[in-house]
């Protein structure tokens, strides 16, 4: 067993995972209760594409111009609810790996849009937790849910199907 999979060390990963989840949950709840509109953020990101040392790359500006801004109403729903779901998943340790991937993907997009803030830290923590694998959810609901789901599908695959 690798040292980072030890049940005692996994407590550290759980504390870090829960901390990360709280960051996401707070950000999502703030957006849900504060009248979030991504339009200003997206337009601000476009403004960072100008100049010799542009913060936002041209290819990402094209994505913003041709997809994100025309569909801002979708992002106004996806971002806050996505942040809340990532936060809840990480706090309780359910769907931990998908939550870590979704959170890292959101952090990456925020950074590509020229926003540093806490995004590099949150992104790095998510990547570290992804590398710990199952140790990241040893102290969480996935420790029970994943084997139960695997067992369900294995039993289902072995049951004989009724003849027609």
LINSULMO-V803577 format. One record per pair of residues at least 12 apart in sequence whose ideal C-beta (glycine too) atoms are under 7 Angstrom apart, sorted by the first residue. I is the first residue (numbers start at 1). J is the second residue. Records with the same first field share a line. If there is no record, write none. Layout:
# LINSULMO-V803577
I=J ; J
This chain:
# LINSULMO-V803577
4=132 ; 135
5=135
7=138
10=135 ; 138 ; 139
11=139
13=129 ; 132 ; 135 ; 136
14=139 ; 140
16=125 ; 129
17=90 ; 93 ; 96 ; 129 ; 136
18=90 ; 91
20=90 ; 122 ; 125 ; 126
21=87 ; 90 ; 91
22=87 ; 91
23=122
24=83 ; 86 ; 87 ; 90 ; 103
25=84 ; 87 ; 88 ; 91
27=83
28=80 ; 83 ; 84 ; 87
29=84
31=79 ; 80 ; 83
32=80 ; 84
36=76 ; 80
37=76
38=72 ; 75 ; 76 ; 79
39=72
42=64 ; 68 ; 69 ; 72
45=64 ; 113 ; 114
46=61 ; 64 ; 65
48=114
49=61
55=114
56=112 ; 113 ; 114
60=112 ; 113
82=102 ; 106
86=99 ; 102 ; 103
92=140 ; 141
93=137 ; 139 ; 140 ; 141 ; 142
94=140 ; 141 ; 142 ; 145
96=136 ; 137 ; 140 ; 142
97=130
100=126 ; 129 ; 130
103=122 ; 126
104=123 ; 126 ; 127
107=119 ; 122 ; 123 ; 126
108=123
111=123
